[in-house]
Amino acid sequence: MKCPCCSDKLYKDCCEIAHNDMLQVKTAEALMRSRYSAFVFANGDYLMKSHHESTRPVKEKKSIVKWSKSVDWIKLDILNTTKGLEADTEGTVEFKAIFQEEGELQMIHENSRFVKENGCWFYVDAL
């Protein structure tokens, strides 16, 4: 099956690798894509694990999963990245995530901040 992150790769060759081992995520954009796919699959464990511990919404995990299951995910558009490459320790990814909720087209437009600690990328927050 094609990866939900719109990379034109198969899921097994793309976000599934990240979902199985976050240390395999080499860039902030790759983490962003894997998090989008985790929303599509309502993978709350991965969403929590890939969220930096300083901002991780542990108490909201159940509601995040419930919401993720309640919408129809349509596509992810990566608009811009700054830094966030394999040699970097921080970066940003601007994206649009398009979904349908209760019959209406919706969009999340965010510029997300990422950090890399001990060789592992994490989502921190929206700028």
Sequence and secondary structure as in RCSB ss.txt:
>XXXX:A:sequence
MKCPCCSDKLYKDCCEIAHNDMLQVKTAEALMRSRYSAFVFANGDYLMKSHHESTRPVKEKKSIVKWSKSVDWIK
LDILNTTKGLEADTEGTVEFKAIFQEEGELQMIHENSRFVKENGCWFYVDAL
>XXXX:A:secstr
 B TTSSSSBGGGTHHHHHH GGG  SHHHHHHHHHHHHHTT HHHHHHTB TTT  GGGHHHHHHHHHHSEEEE
EEEEEEEE STT SEEEEEEEEEEEETTEEEEEEEEEEEEEETTEEEEEEE 
